[in-house]
Amino acid sequence: MAFPAQEITGTILYRIETGEHHLRFMVFSAAGGLQPVLMRKVRKRRAAPLPDLFDEVEFALQVGNTNGIPFVREHRVLRKRTQLSSKHERFVAASGIAKFYLDNGSHLLEPEKFAHLLVSSLDALKEGGNCLVVRFKMLYVFAREEGYPVKQSWLEGMDKNESDFAHGVLFRKISDQSPEEERVRASVVSLENWLESETVLLCGSS
């Protein structure tokens, strides 16, 4: 029986070896959100390099009956973000964003806007943006796009000095900022606590 093929383009958020011959990926795409796929390790000399964490990839999939997880028939790496692994702090920050998407990205109704947020957040880290500021903005925009009253309930409910500081960080370009690290960290923790108490989003640790 032949199974239908499909294509997805997205960002790899998780990669693990499954037995001796396969890799399992979790990919976040604008079209379908979070999706697991399996890939056979090809050992041919001229085989395309295997995708890595945070790569932008294009997968041609064969949808079969292997526990509902499609197989990758062909793949192409569109963009690599090797800069994220060159500094421990940036890798940890990128991994934190990936975990947030893995924890919260399964049932998004409009994955396209969240895919754009994911790409812009990882690119900001790659380009040297402040790790805490990138996470702060990602959390805020994700919650806002999910329809939570993050501005009205959280931001405007803070002490005025802290609200003004957070507003300044959230609504200025990352490249234009060099804010006080401890104040940004406090704002991130405050937002994470609000999200975990007032929404179904899981934040983990920053």
N, C-alpha and C positions, 0 to 999 in steps of 0.2 A: 504494500500500500504506500502510495506517495503522500508525503505531508507537505503542506504549503510552506513556501519560503517567505521571509520578510526581511526588511532592513531596518536597522536603527542606527542613529548617530547620537553619541552622548559621551559622558565623562565617567571614567572608571573610578569607583569609590572603594572597591574591595577586590582583593585578588588572593586566592589561596590554592595550593596544589591539592587535587583530589585524586588520590592514588598515584601511580607512577606515570600515567599517560594523559592526565587531563588537568586543566585549570578551571576554576570556577570564579566568575567575575560577577560583581554587582555594578550595573551601569545605570546612570541617571540620564534620561533623554527627554528632550522637549516634547516628543510625541507621546511617550508612554510612561514617563516618570521612572520609578525604580524597577529594574528588571534583572533577574538572574540569568546568566548564560553559561554554557559549558564550552570549552575549547580543547581540542586534542592537541597535545604537544607535537609539533612537526619537527623532525630532526633532519630534514633535507638541508643540504648546504646552502641552497639559494632561497630557502623559505623566508618569508617576511618576518622581521623581528617581532617577538611576542609583546603584546601591550603591557604597559606598566601602570602602577597607581597614578592617578590624576591625569592620565593621557586622555585626549579627545580622540575618539575612535569611530570608525564606521564598520558595522558588522552586518554581513549577510547571513541570515539565520535559517536553519532548517528546523521547523517546528515538528517535533516527534512526540513520542509517548514516554520519554525518559523522565518520569516524575514531573512532567509538565514543563521541564526546563529545556529551552531550545539549544541546539548545537550551533556553533559558529562554523559556517562553511568557508567563508572568506572574510578577511579583515584588512583594514587599512588604518594606520595611525595617522591622524590628521595633524595633531599638535602634541608636542611633549612639553612637560613642565619639570624638567630635570633640576631647575633652580630650586625647587621646593625641597629637594633632598640634600642640597649642598649646605644648608644651615639647620641645625637641630631645632631651633625655635620656630622656623618657618614650617618645617615638616610636622612638628607637633600641632601647630595652628591649623594647617591644612587637614591633618588627620582628625582634628576636633570638628571641623566643618563637615568632613565626610561622615563622621559618626552621627552628627546631628541629622544629616540627610538620610542616613541608613535607618535611624530611629523614627524619623517623622515623615519620610517621603513616600510611603507605600500607597496612600489613599488620597493624594492630592487631585482635586478636580480639574485644575488648570496647570499642568506641569510645565508648560512653556515658560511662564514668567519665573518659576522657581529654577528652571534650568539656566535662564539668563542670570539670575542672582548667583547661582553656584559658580558659573563661569567667571563672572565679574569679581567675585570674592577670591577665587583661586588666582586669577590674574593679578589682582591687587597685591596678594602675598608674594607672587612671583616677582613683581616689579619693586618689591622692597617696602610696601606699605606696613605701617605699624600693625602688629599681629592682633593686639587687643582691639584696636579701632576697627579692623576688618571684621572680627567676630561680632563686635557690638552692632555694627551696621547690618551684618547678615541676619542676626537674631531679630532685630527690630523690623527690618523689611519683610522677613519671612512671616513674622507674626501679623504684621499689618496686612499682607497679601492674603493671609488665611482668614482675614475678617475679624481678628481680635481687636478690641479697643485699646491698643497699646499706647496710643498717643493720649487719648482722653482719660484713661484709667491709670496708666503707669506714669507716663512722662509728666502730665499736668498735675498728678497727685503727689509729686516729690516736693521736698523743700525747695524754695525758689532758687537758691544758689546752685543746688545740685541739678535742678531742672534746667537752668540756664546753661550750665556746663555741658550737660548731656545733649541738649539741643544743639549747642555749638559744634560738638563732635559729630553728631548724627547728620547734620545738614551742611557740612562743608566737605570739600573734596579731600580724600585721604592724603593725597600728595601735598596738600597745603597745610598739613597739621604736624605738630610735634607736641601733643598735649602731655600733661602731667600723668605719668604712668599709673601711679597709685589711685588717682581720681578716676581714670578710665577703668581700671580694674574694679573699683567700687561700683561704678555704674553698670558694668557687665554683670557683676554678682547680683546687684539689685534687680536688673532686668531678668536674669535667669530665675531668681527666686519668684518673681511675679509670674513668669510664664509657667513655672512648675506648680504654682498654687492656684492660678486663675485659668489655666488652659490645659489642654491634653498634651501639649508639647513636652518632650523630654529633652533636657539640656545636657545631662551628664555634667562633667567638670570642665571648666575652662582652663 
